[in-house]
Amino acid sequence: MSRDTRTLIGAAGLACIACCIGPIIAVLGAIGAATVLGVAVFGVVGALVALLAVPVVLTRRRNRCQTSEPAEVVPIAAPTARPASERRR
């Protein structure tokens, strides 16, 4: 390949880049803007869900046990250890 041919190919490549760089940057900018918008919307929706869920959770925790008398004590037998020969298989 001669030097003139390489120069012509290089000039054509630069012309292609100069022509197409605007739309490429526009597409990348649109993708970035959509990403920022999506993250913002997701954050706002998450914050709203959290704000609506906090009172419900706090109310359930406060109302969990409303008895005024202590629970009845139930005796439980102590566990026993059996030798390996007596265990079921």
Number of C-alpha atoms within 10 A of each C-alpha: 5 6 8 9 10 11 11 11 12 12 12 12 12 12 12 11 12 10 11 11 12 10 10 12 11 11 12 11 12 12 12 12 12 12 12 12 12 12 12 12 12 12 12 12 12 12 12 11 11 11 11 11 11 11 11 10 10 10 10 11 10 9 8 8 8 7 7 6 6 6 7 6 6 6 6 6 6 6 6 6 8 8 7 8 7 8 8 5 5
